[in-house]
């Protein structure tokens, strides 16, 4: 068994503990269900995210483990993601809407990202973890759940209680067993 890896970010300056401890684990406790209160809080946090012109161009499909909807979402994930995501308490499909009655919503993807960030930090406050995935078949999800334009499945999030990375199969465990790293702020700033 590997020694546990400290998942707390080493930051250049102090930041809020929820931000410093957030990490996207693939290790999820397979025997924990979300309460209705937790689900309500997650969705309420997303609902209150900022958006351009208050358009709120996000919609969600929530599939709890043990339901037919969960299996339908799981079946649309890439095989590598299916290997661990089946342990999640819920799979949440984050869907953007690219237009409304006024026309195209050019910031829909950015705004959906804001809603997912709000949901993620509410999950942390609830003692849960969220891992978002791009490895899924968006067309299959759209077909499976009858989503037509302008609705676009954009990411799938596995939500649950963090488990033990030592329990992960070696094929998906790598990132969970490494130190967290980020580019330094100096590399992120674009100076004229």
C-alpha positions as CSV (number, residue, x, y, z in Angstrom):
1,X,0.0,0.0,0.0
2,X,1.2,3.5,-0.8
3,X,1.6,6.1,1.9
4,X,-1.2,8.8,1.6
5,X,-0.3,11.8,-0.4
6,X,-0.9,15.2,1.1
7,X,-3.6,16.8,-1.1
8,X,-3.4,20.2,0.4
9,X,-2.1,22.7,-2.2
10,X,1.1,24.5,-1.5
11,X,0.1,28.0,-2.3
12,X,2.3,31.1,-2.7
13,X,0.0,33.0,-0.4
14,X,-2.7,31.8,1.9
15,X,-6.1,31.1,0.2
16,X,-9.4,29.9,1.6
17,X,-9.0,26.3,2.9
18,X,-11.8,25.0,0.6
19,X,-9.8,26.3,-2.4
20,X,-6.5,24.9,-1.1
21,X,-7.9,21.4,-0.3
22,X,-10.0,21.0,-3.4
23,X,-8.8,18.2,-5.6
24,X,-10.4,16.0,-8.2
25,X,-10.1,12.5,-6.9
26,X,-11.1,9.4,-8.8
27,X,-11.3,7.6,-5.4
28,X,-14.9,7.7,-4.3
29,X,-16.6,5.8,-1.4
30,X,-18.9,3.3,-3.1
31,X,-21.3,3.0,-0.1
32,X,-22.3,6.7,0.4
33,X,-25.5,8.2,-0.9
34,X,-26.2,11.9,-1.3
35,X,-29.0,13.3,0.9
36,X,-31.8,15.3,-0.6
37,X,-30.5,18.3,1.4
38,X,-27.1,17.9,-0.1
39,X,-28.5,17.7,-3.6
40,X,-30.6,20.8,-3.0
41,X,-27.7,22.7,-1.7
42,X,-25.5,21.8,-4.6
43,X,-28.1,22.8,-7.2
44,X,-28.9,26.0,-5.3
45,X,-25.2,27.0,-5.3
46,X,-25.1,26.5,-9.0
47,X,-28.3,28.4,-9.5
48,X,-26.8,31.5,-7.8
49,X,-23.6,31.6,-10.0
50,X,-23.1,34.8,-12.0
51,X,-23.9,34.8,-15.7
52,X,-23.7,37.2,-18.6
53,X,-26.9,39.2,-18.6
54,X,-28.3,36.9,-15.9
55,X,-29.1,34.4,-18.7
56,X,-28.2,31.3,-16.5
57,X,-27.4,29.1,-19.5
58,X,-27.0,26.0,-17.5
59,X,-29.1,22.9,-17.1
60,X,-28.4,19.7,-15.3
61,X,-29.2,16.0,-15.5
62,X,-28.7,14.4,-12.0
63,X,-28.4,10.7,-11.9
64,X,-28.1,9.0,-8.5
65,X,-26.2,5.7,-8.2
66,X,-28.5,2.7,-8.3
67,X,-30.9,4.3,-10.8
68,X,-31.5,3.6,-14.5
69,X,-30.4,7.2,-15.3
70,X,-27.1,6.6,-13.6
71,X,-26.4,3.6,-15.7
72,X,-27.4,5.5,-18.9
73,X,-24.9,8.3,-18.0
74,X,-22.2,5.8,-17.0
75,X,-22.6,4.0,-20.3
76,X,-21.8,7.2,-22.2
77,X,-18.5,7.8,-20.4
78,X,-15.2,6.7,-21.9
79,X,-14.1,3.3,-20.7
80,X,-11.4,4.6,-18.4
81,X,-13.8,6.9,-16.6
82,X,-16.4,4.0,-16.2
83,X,-13.7,2.1,-14.3
84,X,-14.0,4.5,-11.3
85,X,-17.1,6.7,-11.9
86,X,-19.4,3.9,-11.0
87,X,-18.5,4.4,-7.4
88,X,-19.9,8.0,-7.4
89,X,-23.0,8.8,-5.4
90,X,-24.2,10.7,-8.4
91,X,-23.3,11.6,-11.9
92,X,-24.2,15.1,-12.9
93,X,-24.4,16.0,-16.6
94,X,-23.7,19.8,-17.0
95,X,-25.5,21.0,-20.0
96,X,-25.1,24.5,-21.5
97,X,-27.7,26.2,-23.6
98,X,-26.1,28.1,-26.5
99,X,-29.1,30.3,-27.3
100,X,-32.3,31.7,-25.9
101,X,-35.2,33.7,-27.2
102,X,-32.9,36.7,-27.7
103,X,-30.3,34.8,-29.7
104,X,-26.9,33.1,-29.3
105,X,-25.3,33.0,-25.9
106,X,-21.6,33.5,-26.6
107,X,-20.6,33.1,-23.0
108,X,-22.7,30.0,-22.2
109,X,-19.7,27.7,-21.7
110,X,-17.9,30.2,-19.4
111,X,-21.1,30.8,-17.4
112,X,-21.7,27.0,-17.1
113,X,-18.1,26.8,-15.7
114,X,-19.0,29.3,-13.1
115,X,-22.1,27.3,-12.1
116,X,-20.0,24.2,-11.8
117,X,-17.4,26.0,-9.7
118,X,-20.1,27.1,-7.3
119,X,-21.5,23.6,-7.1
120,X,-18.0,22.2,-6.5
121,X,-17.3,24.5,-3.6
122,X,-20.7,23.8,-2.1
123,X,-19.9,20.1,-2.4
124,X,-16.7,20.7,-0.5
125,X,-18.6,22.6,2.2
126,X,-20.9,19.5,2.4
127,X,-17.9,17.2,2.9
128,X,-18.2,15.8,-0.7
129,X,-15.8,15.8,-3.6
130,X,-16.5,16.5,-7.3
131,X,-14.5,15.3,-10.3
132,X,-15.4,16.7,-13.7
133,X,-14.8,14.7,-16.9
134,X,-14.4,15.6,-20.5
135,X,-14.1,11.9,-21.4
136,X,-17.7,11.1,-22.5
137,X,-19.7,10.8,-25.7
138,X,-21.7,14.1,-25.8
139,X,-23.7,13.0,-28.9
140,X,-24.7,9.7,-27.1
141,X,-25.7,11.6,-24.0
142,X,-27.8,14.1,-26.0
143,X,-29.5,11.2,-27.8
144,X,-30.0,9.1,-24.6
145,X,-31.7,12.0,-22.9
146,X,-33.4,13.6,-25.9
147,X,-31.4,16.8,-25.6
148,X,-31.8,18.9,-28.8
149,X,-30.0,22.1,-29.8
150,X,-29.4,24.6,-28.2
151,X,-28.7,22.2,-25.3
152,X,-25.2,20.8,-25.3
153,X,-23.8,18.3,-22.8
154,X,-20.5,19.9,-21.7
155,X,-19.1,18.0,-18.8
156,X,-20.0,15.1,-16.5
157,X,-19.2,15.4,-12.8
158,X,-18.8,12.5,-10.4
159,X,-20.0,13.5,-7.0
160,X,-19.6,11.7,-3.7
161,X,-17.5,11.1,-0.6
162,X,-13.8,10.9,-1.2
163,X,-12.5,7.4,-0.9
164,X,-9.0,5.9,-0.4
165,X,-6.7,6.3,-3.5
166,X,-5.0,3.0,-2.5
167,X,-8.3,1.3,-3.5
168,X,-8.1,2.6,-7.1
169,X,-7.0,0.3,-9.9
170,X,-3.4,1.1,-11.0
171,X,-4.7,2.1,-14.4
172,X,-6.5,5.2,-13.1
173,X,-4.7,5.9,-9.8
174,X,-1.7,7.9,-11.0
175,X,-2.9,11.5,-10.4
176,X,-4.4,10.6,-7.0
177,X,-1.0,9.4,-5.8
178,X,1.0,12.4,-6.9
179,X,1.6,15.8,-5.4
180,X,-0.6,18.5,-6.7
181,X,1.2,21.0,-9.0
182,X,0.3,24.1,-10.8
183,X,2.1,26.7,-13.0
184,X,3.4,29.6,-11.0
185,X,1.3,32.8,-11.1
186,X,4.2,34.5,-13.1
187,X,3.6,32.0,-15.9
188,X,-0.2,32.7,-16.0
189,X,0.1,36.5,-16.3
190,X,0.2,37.9,-19.8
191,X,2.2,41.1,-19.8
192,X,2.2,43.5,-22.7
